Amino acid sequence: MSAYHRRNRRSYGRRKVCRFCADSNLKIDYKDPKLLSHFITERGKIIPRRISGNCARHQRQITLAIKRARNIALLPYTTVLR
């Protein structure tokens, strides 16, 4: 590795904890757009698990719930850019 790459290497902090594993009272439901909106960007993209901190199982459930909510128009597919 060059000196440039060694200096600019990112240091990773503490691993994020899945909020659904930590709190068993939280349920993933496609009819809850308020909860699901935390996992989509302002442009309508689904946030990946390395950013959101979800475990793989709950990220799959979140993705499925977002897609179902989009299908029945509870969440937007995208936003209109002006």
Buried (B, 14 or more C-beta within 10 A) or exposed (E): EEEEEEEEEEEEEEEEEBBBEEEEEBEBEBEBBEBBBEBBEEEEEBBEBEEBBBBEEBBEBBBEBBEBBBEEEBBBEEEEEE
